[in-house]
Amino acid sequence: MKVVASLAFAAAALASSLPAAAQFAKPEDALKYRQSVMFVMSQHFGRLGSMANGKAPYDAKAAVDSAEVVATLSHLPWPAFGPAYKDLEPSKAKPEIFTEQARFKERNEKLQEATATLVAAAKTSSLDNLKPAFGDTAKACKACHDDFRNQ
Ligand code: ASC
C-alpha cells in the first residue's frame, strides 16, 4: 500500500512537471484545440456583441451564459501556443507568440481580467453595464490580435 501510494505520488509529480506539450497526443491536436476554443469563444462573444450593439434583443440570462463561456474559454488556449507548436499550418499565429511568450502571457491575462469583469457586468442584468464590459473585452481581444495574429 505504501509503495502504491508513493508510486502514485511519483506519477502525479512527474505529470505536473511535464511540459505543456504532453497535454496533446500530437502537435496537430494543439492546433485544432486552440482554433476550436477561439471559434467557440468568438461565437459566444458575438452573441454578446449583438446584444451590446442592439442587433439582438437583450436577454439577461443568455448574456450571463455566454459571458461565462467566454470567461472559461479565456483560460484554455494558451498552452497550445507553446514553443512546441510554432510551425503548425494553417495558422494565423505570428512567430512573435513563440519568441515573446512573456508579452503574449500578459495579453492573455488581460483578456482573463476583462472577461471576469464581463461576467460580473452580465450578472447585474443591465444592458447599460454589459455594453462597456463588452467593449473592454473586445479591446483585450484586439490588442492581442494586433500584435500576435496575422490577418
Ligand atoms: C469577436 C471576434 C474577435 C473579437 C475582436 C474584438 O467577436 O471574433 O476576434 O471579437 O474582433 O476586437
Backbone and ligand atoms as CSV (ligand in chain L), in Angstrom:
chain,resi,resn,atom,element,x,y,z
A,1,MET,N,N,0.836,-1.209,0.000
A,1,MET,CA,C,0.000,0.000,0.000
A,1,MET,C,C,0.860,1.243,0.000
A,2,LYS,N,N,1.892,1.181,0.881
A,2,LYS,CA,C,2.784,2.325,0.958
A,2,LYS,C,C,3.502,2.560,-0.380
A,3,VAL,N,N,3.923,1.416,-0.984
A,3,VAL,CA,C,4.629,1.506,-2.262
A,3,VAL,C,C,3.704,2.067,-3.335
A,4,VAL,N,N,2.467,1.555,-3.346
A,4,VAL,CA,C,1.495,2.024,-4.337
A,4,VAL,C,C,1.278,3.525,-4.178
A,5,ALA,N,N,1.140,3.938,-2.908
A,5,ALA,CA,C,0.896,5.363,-2.658
A,5,ALA,C,C,2.069,6.209,-3.134
A,6,SER,N,N,3.282,5.741,-2.870
A,6,SER,CA,C,4.412,6.586,-3.274
A,6,SER,C,C,4.618,6.550,-4.788
A,7,LEU,N,N,4.241,5.416,-5.413
A,7,LEU,CA,C,4.299,5.377,-6.884
A,7,LEU,C,C,3.293,6.357,-7.477
A,8,ALA,N,N,2.102,6.367,-6.873
A,8,ALA,CA,C,1.067,7.285,-7.363
A,8,ALA,C,C,1.532,8.724,-7.200
A,9,PHE,N,N,2.175,8.991,-6.081
A,9,PHE,CA,C,2.681,10.347,-5.838
A,9,PHE,C,C,3.752,10.706,-6.866
A,10,ALA,N,N,4.655,9.748,-7.125
A,10,ALA,CA,C,5.719,9.995,-8.103
A,10,ALA,C,C,5.128,10.249,-9.486
A,11,ALA,N,N,4.106,9.474,-9.837
A,11,ALA,CA,C,3.480,9.641,-11.152
A,11,ALA,C,C,2.820,11.020,-11.249
A,12,ALA,N,N,2.149,11.423,-10.166
A,12,ALA,CA,C,1.486,12.735,-10.169
A,12,ALA,C,C,2.517,13.851,-10.265
A,13,ALA,N,N,3.633,13.688,-9.528
A,13,ALA,CA,C,4.673,14.713,-9.548
A,13,ALA,C,C,5.282,14.811,-10.940
A,14,LEU,N,N,5.478,13.666,-11.572
A,14,LEU,CA,C,6.042,13.659,-12.920
A,14,LEU,C,C,5.078,14.340,-13.890
A,15,ALA,N,N,3.814,13.973,-13.776
A,15,ALA,CA,C,2.816,14.537,-14.688
A,15,ALA,C,C,2.786,16.058,-14.565
A,16,SER,N,N,2.855,16.560,-13.327
A,16,SER,CA,C,2.733,18.002,-13.156
A,16,SER,C,C,3.992,18.741,-13.591
A,17,SER,N,N,5.104,18.010,-13.744
A,17,SER,CA,C,6.322,18.679,-14.196
A,17,SER,C,C,6.537,18.532,-15.701
A,18,LEU,N,N,5.644,17.782,-16.361
A,18,LEU,CA,C,5.782,17.618,-17.798
A,18,LEU,C,C,5.501,18.940,-18.497
A,19,PRO,N,N,6.165,19.199,-19.597
A,19,PRO,CA,C,5.855,20.429,-20.324
A,19,PRO,C,C,4.451,20.375,-20.913
A,20,ALA,N,N,3.946,21.548,-21.263
A,20,ALA,CA,C,2.595,21.624,-21.816
A,20,ALA,C,C,2.438,20.715,-23.030
A,21,ALA,N,N,3.534,20.450,-23.719
A,21,ALA,CA,C,3.494,19.597,-24.911
A,21,ALA,C,C,2.808,18.270,-24.632
A,22,ALA,N,N,2.970,17.804,-23.411
A,22,ALA,CA,C,2.424,16.490,-23.082
A,22,ALA,C,C,0.902,16.481,-23.006
A,23,GLN,N,N,0.292,17.676,-23.049
A,23,GLN,CA,C,-1.170,17.717,-22.991
A,23,GLN,C,C,-1.818,17.191,-24.261
A,24,PHE,N,N,-1.067,17.220,-25.367
A,24,PHE,CA,C,-1.659,16.870,-26.648
A,24,PHE,C,C,-0.979,15.632,-27.223
A,25,ALA,N,N,-1.809,14.712,-27.705
A,25,ALA,CA,C,-1.271,13.465,-28.235
A,25,ALA,C,C,-0.386,13.742,-29.448
A,26,LYS,N,N,-0.814,14.685,-30.293
A,26,LYS,CA,C,0.015,15.064,-31.435
A,26,LYS,C,C,-0.037,16.578,-31.607
A,27,PRO,N,N,1.003,17.172,-32.203
A,27,PRO,CA,C,1.039,18.626,-32.367
A,27,PRO,C,C,-0.206,19.162,-33.079
A,28,GLU,N,N,-0.711,18.410,-34.058
A,28,GLU,CA,C,-1.906,18.855,-34.798
A,28,GLU,C,C,-3.097,19.033,-33.861
A,29,ASP,N,N,-3.101,18.251,-32.779
A,29,ASP,CA,C,-4.205,18.392,-31.811
A,29,ASP,C,C,-4.151,19.749,-31.118
A,30,ALA,N,N,-2.939,20.254,-30.881
A,30,ALA,CA,C,-2.797,21.571,-30.247
A,30,ALA,C,C,-3.385,22.647,-31.157
A,31,LEU,N,N,-3.119,22.521,-32.454
A,31,LEU,CA,C,-3.641,23.490,-33.421
A,31,LEU,C,C,-5.169,23.440,-33.459
A,32,LYS,N,N,-5.687,22.233,-33.539
A,32,LYS,CA,C,-7.139,22.055,-33.591
A,32,LYS,C,C,-7.783,22.579,-32.304
A,33,TYR,N,N,-7.132,22.296,-31.196
A,33,TYR,CA,C,-7.643,22.712,-29.885
A,33,TYR,C,C,-7.712,24.226,-29.794
A,34,ARG,N,N,-6.603,24.916,-30.110
A,34,ARG,CA,C,-6.619,26.371,-29.915
A,34,ARG,C,C,-7.582,27.040,-30.892
A,35,GLN,N,N,-7.674,26.496,-32.118
A,35,GLN,CA,C,-8.598,27.097,-33.077
A,35,GLN,C,C,-10.045,26.816,-32.694
A,36,SER,N,N,-10.295,25.653,-32.155
A,36,SER,CA,C,-11.664,25.314,-31.717
A,36,SER,C,C,-12.094,26.194,-30.557
A,37,VAL,N,N,-11.199,26.383,-29.599
A,37,VAL,CA,C,-11.520,27.237,-28.444
A,37,VAL,C,C,-11.790,28.661,-28.916
A,38,MET,N,N,-10.921,29.179,-29.776
A,38,MET,CA,C,-11.107,30.533,-30.295
A,38,MET,C,C,-12.435,30.647,-31.056
A,39,PHE,N,N,-12.764,29.606,-31.821
A,39,PHE,CA,C,-14.009,29.640,-32.594
A,39,PHE,C,C,-15.226,29.705,-31.661
A,40,VAL,N,N,-15.254,28.834,-30.675
A,40,VAL,CA,C,-16.419,28.821,-29.770
A,40,VAL,C,C,-16.474,30.132,-28.984
A,41,MET,N,N,-15.283,30.612,-28.567
A,41,MET,CA,C,-15.247,31.894,-27.840
A,41,MET,C,C,-15.822,33.000,-28.714
A,42,SER,N,N,-15.457,33.033,-29.989
A,42,SER,CA,C,-15.938,34.106,-30.865
A,42,SER,C,C,-17.452,34.000,-31.102
A,43,GLN,N,N,-17.966,32.780,-31.134
A,43,GLN,CA,C,-19.416,32.618,-31.295
A,43,GLN,C,C,-20.160,33.230,-30.113
A,44,HIS,N,N,-19.676,32.938,-28.915
A,44,HIS,CA,C,-20.368,33.462,-27.724
A,44,HIS,C,C,-20.110,34.941,-27.531
A,45,PHE,N,N,-18.907,35.385,-27.884
A,45,PHE,CA,C,-18.625,36.812,-27.788
A,45,PHE,C,C,-19.479,37.568,-28.812
A,46,GLY,N,N,-19.667,36.957,-29.968
A,46,GLY,CA,C,-20.514,37.556,-30.999
A,46,GLY,C,C,-21.959,37.719,-30.529
A,47,ARG,N,N,-22.458,36.740,-29.801
A,47,ARG,CA,C,-23.836,36.852,-29.272
A,47,ARG,C,C,-23.940,38.039,-28.322
A,48,LEU,N,N,-22.907,38.190,-27.489
A,48,LEU,CA,C,-22.900,39.325,-26.564
A,48,LEU,C,C,-22.824,40.638,-27.331
A,49,GLY,N,N,-22.016,40.629,-28.395
A,49,GLY,CA,C,-21.874,41.835,-29.215
A,49,GLY,C,C,-23.190,42.230,-29.858
A,50,SER,N,N,-23.929,41.240,-30.332
A,50,SER,CA,C,-25.227,41.539,-30.937
A,50,SER,C,C,-26.147,42.221,-29.941
A,51,MET,N,N,-26.118,41.761,-28.712
A,51,MET,CA,C,-26.962,42.395,-27.678
A,51,MET,C,C,-26.424,43.778,-27.328
A,52,ALA,N,N,-25.104,43.857,-27.150
A,52,ALA,CA,C,-24.497,45.134,-26.743
A,52,ALA,C,C,-24.710,46.202,-27.814
A,53,ASN,N,N,-24.750,45.759,-29.079
A,53,ASN,CA,C,-24.892,46.717,-30.179
A,53,ASN,C,C,-26.326,46.845,-30.686
A,54,GLY,N,N,-27.266,46.276,-29.950
A,54,GLY,CA,C,-28.678,46.442,-30.296
A,54,GLY,C,C,-29.119,45.672,-31.528
A,55,LYS,N,N,-28.310,44.693,-31.939
A,55,LYS,CA,C,-28.708,43.911,-33.126
A,55,LYS,C,C,-29.531,42.691,-32.747
A,56,ALA,N,N,-29.544,42.379,-31.483
A,56,ALA,CA,C,-30.372,41.281,-30.978
A,56,ALA,C,C,-30.997,41.768,-29.674
A,57,PRO,N,N,-32.200,41.258,-29.369
A,57,PRO,CA,C,-32.827,41.684,-28.118
A,57,PRO,C,C,-31.965,41.285,-26.916
A,58,TYR,N,N,-31.947,42.125,-25.925
A,58,TYR,CA,C,-31.176,41.824,-24.715
A,58,TYR,C,C,-31.868,40.716,-23.934
A,59,ASP,N,N,-31.108,39.679,-23.642
A,59,ASP,CA,C,-31.610,38.538,-22.870
A,59,ASP,C,C,-30.589,38.322,-21.744
A,60,ALA,N,N,-30.964,38.741,-20.550
A,60,ALA,CA,C,-30.006,38.775,-19.433
A,60,ALA,C,C,-29.422,37.394,-19.141
A,61,LYS,N,N,-30.266,36.374,-19.189
A,61,LYS,CA,C,-29.798,35.005,-18.888
A,61,LYS,C,C,-28.819,34.520,-19.961
A,62,ALA,N,N,-29.183,34.756,-21.223
A,62,ALA,CA,C,-28.295,34.349,-22.329
A,62,ALA,C,C,-26.972,35.105,-22.245
A,63,ALA,N,N,-27.023,36.351,-21.811
A,63,ALA,CA,C,-25.793,37.152,-21.695
A,63,ALA,C,C,-24.876,36.560,-20.625
A,64,VAL,N,N,-25.434,36.174,-19.502
A,64,VAL,CA,C,-24.616,35.558,-18.443
A,64,VAL,C,C,-24.024,34.240,-18.951
A,65,ASP,N,N,-24.853,33.451,-19.605
A,65,ASP,CA,C,-24.373,32.157,-20.116
A,65,ASP,C,C,-23.198,32.356,-21.074
A,66,SER,N,N,-23.357,33.268,-22.019
A,66,SER,CA,C,-22.274,33.492,-22.990
A,66,SER,C,C,-21.048,34.101,-22.330
A,67,ALA,N,N,-21.261,35.030,-21.415
A,67,ALA,CA,C,-20.110,35.646,-20.732
A,67,ALA,C,C,-19.329,34.582,-19.962
A,68,GLU,N,N,-20.045,33.664,-19.348
A,68,GLU,CA,C,-19.362,32.607,-18.589
A,68,GLU,C,C,-18.575,31.672,-19.510
A,69,VAL,N,N,-19.141,31.383,-20.664
A,69,VAL,CA,C,-18.409,30.555,-21.640
A,69,VAL,C,C,-17.128,31.279,-22.054
A,70,VAL,N,N,-17.267,32.563,-22.392
A,70,VAL,CA,C,-16.103,33.340,-22.836
A,70,VAL,C,C,-15.039,33.384,-21.734
A,71,ALA,N,N,-15.483,33.612,-20.491
A,71,ALA,CA,C,-14.524,33.707,-19.379
A,71,ALA,C,C,-13.814,32.368,-19.164
A,72,THR,N,N,-14.559,31.299,-19.221
A,72,THR,CA,C,-13.934,29.974,-19.041
A,72,THR,C,C,-12.946,29.692,-20.170
A,73,LEU,N,N,-13.379,29.948,-21.394
A,73,LEU,CA,C,-12.516,29.641,-22.541
A,73,LEU,C,C,-11.276,30.531,-22.571
A,74,SER,N,N,-11.371,31.707,-21.958
A,74,SER,CA,C,-10.206,32.617,-21.977
A,74,SER,C,C,-9.009,32.031,-21.237
A,75,HIS,N,N,-9.234,30.960,-20.495
A,75,HIS,CA,C,-8.131,30.309,-19.768
A,75,HIS,C,C,-7.516,29.141,-20.544
A,76,LEU,N,N,-8.167,28.733,-21.624
A,76,LEU,CA,C,-7.777,27.447,-22.208
A,76,LEU,C,C,-6.706,27.419,-23.297
A,77,PRO,N,N,-6.731,28.321,-24.270
A,77,PRO,CA,C,-5.922,28.030,-25.464
A,77,PRO,C,C,-4.416,28.186,-25.316
A,78,TRP,N,N,-3.957,28.880,-24.288
A,78,TRP,CA,C,-2.560,29.340,-24.252
A,78,TRP,C,C,-1.506,28.245,-24.235
A,79,PRO,N,N,-1.682,27.159,-23.513
A,79,PRO,CA,C,-0.653,26.104,-23.592
A,79,PRO,C,C,-0.491,25.547,-25.009
A,80,ALA,N,N,-1.553,25.669,-25.806
A,80,ALA,CA,C,-1.482,25.174,-27.183
A,80,ALA,C,C,-0.731,26.143,-28.092
A,81,PHE,N,N,-0.284,27.275,-27.526
A,81,PHE,CA,C,0.597,28.200,-28.241
A,81,PHE,C,C,2.021,28.114,-27.694
A,82,GLY,N,N,2.347,27.017,-27.062
A,82,GLY,CA,C,3.707,26.849,-26.542
A,82,GLY,C,C,4.700,26.641,-27.681
A,83,PRO,N,N,5.998,26.790,-27.373
A,83,PRO,CA,C,7.039,26.704,-28.404
A,83,PRO,C,C,7.003,25.407,-29.232
A,84,ALA,N,N,6.485,24.351,-28.636
A,84,ALA,CA,C,6.434,23.076,-29.384
A,84,ALA,C,C,5.453,23.134,-30.557
A,85,TYR,N,N,4.610,24.189,-30.568
A,85,TYR,CA,C,3.535,24.234,-31.576
A,85,TYR,C,C,3.677,25.405,-32.523
A,86,LYS,N,N,4.926,25.789,-32.789
A,86,LYS,CA,C,5.094,27.038,-33.543
A,86,LYS,C,C,5.015,26.882,-35.054
A,87,ASP,N,N,5.204,25.700,-35.564
A,87,ASP,CA,C,5.252,25.593,-37.022
A,87,ASP,C,C,4.063,24.838,-37.609
A,88,LEU,N,N,2.935,24.970,-36.976
A,88,LEU,CA,C,1.765,24.233,-37.433
A,88,LEU,C,C,0.994,25.063,-38.462
A,89,GLU,N,N,0.504,24.417,-39.472
A,89,GLU,CA,C,-0.247,25.092,-40.537
A,89,GLU,C,C,-1.554,24.354,-40.792
A,90,PRO,N,N,-2.601,25.074,-41.217
A,90,PRO,CA,C,-2.659,26.517,-41.439
A,90,PRO,C,C,-2.952,27.254,-40.132
A,91,SER,N,N,-2.260,28.348,-39.914
A,91,SER,CA,C,-2.421,29.094,-38.678
A,91,SER,C,C,-2.163,30.574,-38.926
A,92,LYS,N,N,-2.905,31.417,-38.215
A,92,LYS,CA,C,-2.659,32.857,-38.295
A,92,LYS,C,C,-1.721,33.320,-37.185
A,93,ALA,N,N,-1.242,32.382,-36.388
A,93,ALA,CA,C,-0.365,32.758,-35.272
A,93,ALA,C,C,0.934,33.367,-35.801
A,94,LYS,N,N,1.273,34.560,-35.296
A,94,LYS,CA,C,2.537,35.181,-35.697
A,94,LYS,C,C,3.696,34.532,-34.947
A,95,PRO,N,N,4.872,34.512,-35.546
A,95,PRO,CA,C,6.039,33.908,-34.878
A,95,PRO,C,C,6.352,34.563,-33.536
A,96,GLU,N,N,5.955,35.840,-33.388
A,96,GLU,CA,C,6.235,36.554,-32.120
A,96,GLU,C,C,5.607,35.855,-30.910
A,97,ILE,N,N,4.509,35.158,-31.125
A,97,ILE,CA,C,3.897,34.430,-29.996
A,97,ILE,C,C,4.933,33.537,-29.322
A,98,PHE,N,N,5.746,32.914,-30.162
A,98,PHE,CA,C,6.637,31.875,-29.654
A,98,PHE,C,C,7.982,32.437,-29.198
A,99,THR,N,N,8.264,33.673,-29.610
A,99,THR,CA,C,9.536,34.287,-29.204
A,99,THR,C,C,9.323,35.316,-28.100
A,100,GLU,N,N,8.061,35.752,-27.921
A,100,GLU,CA,C,7.771,36.761,-26.894
A,100,GLU,C,C,6.678,36.237,-25.968
A,101,GLN,N,N,6.970,35.114,-25.353
A,101,GLN,CA,C,5.932,34.440,-24.575
A,101,GLN,C,C,5.502,35.246,-23.346
A,102,ALA,N,N,6.392,36.046,-22.778
A,102,ALA,CA,C,6.010,36.833,-21.598
A,102,ALA,C,C,4.981,37.902,-21.976
A,103,ARG,N,N,5.225,38.568,-23.116
A,103,ARG,CA,C,4.289,39.605,-23.562
A,103,ARG,C,C,2.953,38.980,-23.994
A,104,PHE,N,N,3.048,37.828,-24.614
A,104,PHE,CA,C,1.839,37.104,-25.011
A,104,PHE,C,C,1.020,36.733,-23.760
A,105,LYS,N,N,1.724,36.264,-22.736
A,105,LYS,CA,C,1.055,35.875,-21.490
A,105,LYS,C,C,0.356,37.072,-20.832
A,106,GLU,N,N,1.011,38.219,-20.880
A,106,GLU,CA,C,0.386,39.440,-20.354
A,106,GLU,C,C,-0.943,39.735,-21.043
A,107,ARG,N,N,-0.938,39.597,-22.359
A,107,ARG,CA,C,-2.163,39.832,-23.139
A,107,ARG,C,C,-3.243,38.814,-22.757
A,108,ASN,N,N,-2.836,37.574,-22.590
A,108,ASN,CA,C,-3.785,36.515,-22.203
A,108,ASN,C,C,-4.426,36.870,-20.866
A,109,GLU,N,N,-3.593,37.354,-19.933
A,109,GLU,CA,C,-4.097,37.669,-18.593
A,109,GLU,C,C,-5.026,38.886,-18.618
A,110,LYS,N,N,-4.730,39.829,-19.502
A,110,LYS,CA,C,-5.628,40.990,-19.656
A,110,LYS,C,C,-7.009,40.535,-20.124
A,111,LEU,N,N,-7.008,39.574,-21.039
A,111,LEU,CA,C,-8.285,39.038,-21.518
A,111,LEU,C,C,-9.040,38.365,-20.375
A,112,GLN,N,N,-8.325,37.596,-19.580
A,112,GLN,CA,C,-8.973,36.897,-18.465
A,112,GLN,C,C,-9.573,37.889,-17.469
A,113,GLU,N,N,-8.849,38.972,-17.221
A,113,GLU,CA,C,-9.385,40.008,-16.316
A,113,GLU,C,C,-10.635,40.652,-16.915
A,114,ALA,N,N,-10.546,40.979,-18.215
A,114,ALA,CA,C,-11.688,41.634,-18.874
A,114,ALA,C,C,-12.909,40.722,-18.879
A,115,THR,N,N,-12.693,39.423,-19.104
A,115,THR,CA,C,-13.850,38.529,-19.176
A,115,THR,C,C,-14.453,38.281,-17.791
A,116,ALA,N,N,-13.628,38.364,-16.751
A,116,ALA,CA,C,-14.181,38.246,-15.391
A,116,ALA,C,C,-15.093,39.446,-15.116
A,117,THR,N,N,-14.664,40.622,-15.553
A,117,THR,CA,C,-15.495,41.823,-15.405
A,117,THR,C,C,-16.763,41.710,-16.251
A,118,LEU,N,N,-16.610,41.090,-17.426
A,118,LEU,CA,C,-17.761,40.885,-18.317
A,118,LEU,C,C,-18.830,40.016,-17.645
A,119,VAL,N,N,-18.389,38.959,-16.986
A,119,VAL,CA,C,-19.340,38.079,-16.276
A,119,VAL,C,C,-20.049,38.865,-15.172
A,120,ALA,N,N,-19.268,39.624,-14.419
A,120,ALA,CA,C,-19.859,40.407,-13.323
A,120,ALA,C,C,-20.869,41.409,-13.882
A,121,ALA,N,N,-20.529,42.028,-14.995
A,121,ALA,CA,C,-21.444,43.004,-15.609
A,121,ALA,C,C,-22.716,42.315,-16.094
A,122,ALA,N,N,-22.546,41.157,-16.741
A,122,ALA,CA,C,-23.717,40.430,-17.247
A,122,ALA,C,C,-24.642,40.045,-16.091
A,123,LYS,N,N,-24.042,39.699,-14.969
A,123,LYS,CA,C,-24.847,39.265,-13.817
A,123,LYS,C,C,-25.650,40.387,-13.179
A,124,THR,N,N,-25.357,41.631,-13.502
A,124,THR,CA,C,-26.184,42.723,-12.981
A,124,THR,C,C,-27.511,42.821,-13.744
A,125,SER,N,N,-27.639,42.059,-14.857
A,125,SER,CA,C,-28.843,42.079,-15.697
A,125,SER,C,C,-29.150,43.466,-16.248
A,126,SER,N,N,-28.100,44.239,-16.468
A,126,SER,CA,C,-28.285,45.578,-17.019
A,126,SER,C,C,-27.513,45.698,-18.336
A,127,LEU,N,N,-28.233,46.013,-19.399
A,127,LEU,CA,C,-27.582,46.191,-20.698
A,127,LEU,C,C,-26.596,47.356,-20.643
A,128,ASP,N,N,-26.924,48.352,-19.851
A,128,ASP,CA,C,-26.016,49.505,-19.718
A,128,ASP,C,C,-24.686,49.114,-19.075
A,129,ASN,N,N,-24.705,48.092,-18.245
A,129,ASN,CA,C,-23.443,47.601,-17.672
A,129,ASN,C,C,-22.722,46.651,-18.627
A,130,LEU,N,N,-23.516,45.925,-19.396
A,130,LEU,CA,C,-22.913,44.957,-20.325
A,130,LEU,C,C,-22.107,45.666,-21.418
A,131,LYS,N,N,-22.644,46.768,-21.914
A,131,LYS,CA,C,-22.020,47.453,-23.061
A,131,LYS,C,C,-20.546,47.813,-22.833
A,132,PRO,N,N,-20.222,48.559,-21.766
A,132,PRO,CA,C,-18.804,48.904,-21.591
A,132,PRO,C,C,-17.922,47.684,-21.300
A,133,ALA,N,N,-18.461,46.707,-20.611
A,133,ALA,CA,C,-17.669,45.498,-20.317
A,133,ALA,C,C,-17.412,44.719,-21.602
A,134,PHE,N,N,-18.398,44.723,-22.495
A,134,PHE,CA,C,-18.191,44.100,-23.812
A,134,PHE,C,C,-17.092,44.849,-24.559
A,135,GLY,N,N,-17.169,46.175,-24.541
A,135,GLY,CA,C,-16.176,46.996,-25.242
A,135,GLY,C,C,-14.769,46.765,-24.708
A,136,ASP,N,N,-14.631,46.679,-23.398
A,136,ASP,CA,C,-13.305,46.456,-22.809
A,136,ASP,C,C,-12.762,45.075,-23.186
A,137,THR,N,N,-13.646,44.097,-23.229
A,137,THR,CA,C,-13.201,42.753,-23.609
A,137,THR,C,C,-12.791,42.731,-25.080
A,138,ALA,N,N,-13.571,43.405,-25.919
A,138,ALA,CA,C,-13.228,43.475,-27.347
A,138,ALA,C,C,-11.847,44.119,-27.522
A,139,LYS,N,N,-11.559,45.126,-26.703
A,139,LYS,CA,C,-10.237,45.772,-26.785
A,139,LYS,C,C,-9.124,44.794,-26.408
A,140,ALA,N,N,-9.396,43.971,-25.403
A,140,ALA,CA,C,-8.386,42.974,-24.987
A,140,ALA,C,C,-8.174,41.940,-26.093
A,141,CYS,N,N,-9.263,41.537,-26.772
A,141,CYS,CA,C,-9.121,40.624,-27.922
A,141,CYS,C,C,-8.248,41.282,-28.981
A,142,LYS,N,N,-8.612,42.532,-29.292
A,142,LYS,CA,C,-7.960,43.226,-30.404
A,142,LYS,C,C,-6.481,43.496,-30.117
A,143,ALA,N,N,-6.174,43.875,-28.888
A,143,ALA,CA,C,-4.777,44.189,-28.546
A,143,ALA,C,C,-3.880,42.988,-28.844
A,144,CYS,N,N,-4.352,41.812,-28.492
A,144,CYS,CA,C,-3.567,40.594,-28.724
A,144,CYS,C,C,-3.539,40.250,-30.217
A,145,HIS,N,N,-4.692,40.380,-30.874
A,145,HIS,CA,C,-4.735,40.072,-32.314
A,145,HIS,C,C,-3.812,41.007,-33.098
A,146,ASP,N,N,-3.810,42.280,-32.737
A,146,ASP,CA,C,-2.961,43.244,-33.455
A,146,ASP,C,C,-1.492,42.836,-33.396
A,147,ASP,N,N,-1.077,42.367,-32.242
A,147,ASP,CA,C,0.348,42.030,-32.075
A,147,ASP,C,C,0.698,40.612,-32.511
A,148,PHE,N,N,-0.244,39.716,-32.349
A,148,PHE,CA,C,0.135,38.296,-32.445
A,148,PHE,C,C,-0.629,37.458,-33.467
A,149,ARG,N,N,-1.536,38.089,-34.196
A,149,ARG,CA,C,-2.297,37.303,-35.186
A,149,ARG,C,C,-2.166,37.938,-36.574
A,150,ASN,N,N,-1.878,37.131,-37.552
A,150,ASN,CA,C,-1.900,37.617,-38.927
A,150,ASN,C,C,-3.342,37.787,-39.381
A,151,GLN,N,N,-3.540,38.712,-40.289
A,151,GLN,CA,C,-4.908,38.997,-40.789
A,151,GLN,C,C,-5.477,37.795,-41.539
L,1,ASC,C1,C,-15.139,38.873,-31.884
L,1,ASC,C2,C,-14.207,38.109,-32.605
L,1,ASC,C3,C,-12.997,38.629,-32.409
L,1,ASC,C4,C,-13.086,39.758,-31.477
L,1,ASC,C5,C,-12.462,41.019,-31.938
L,1,ASC,C6,C,-12.648,42.110,-30.926
L,1,ASC,O1,O,-16.337,38.669,-31.800
L,1,ASC,O2,O,-14.459,37.048,-33.351
L,1,ASC,O3,O,-11.873,38.221,-32.925
L,1,ASC,O4,O,-14.497,39.920,-31.239
L,1,ASC,O5,O,-12.996,41.418,-33.167
L,1,ASC,O6,O,-11.956,43.252,-31.277
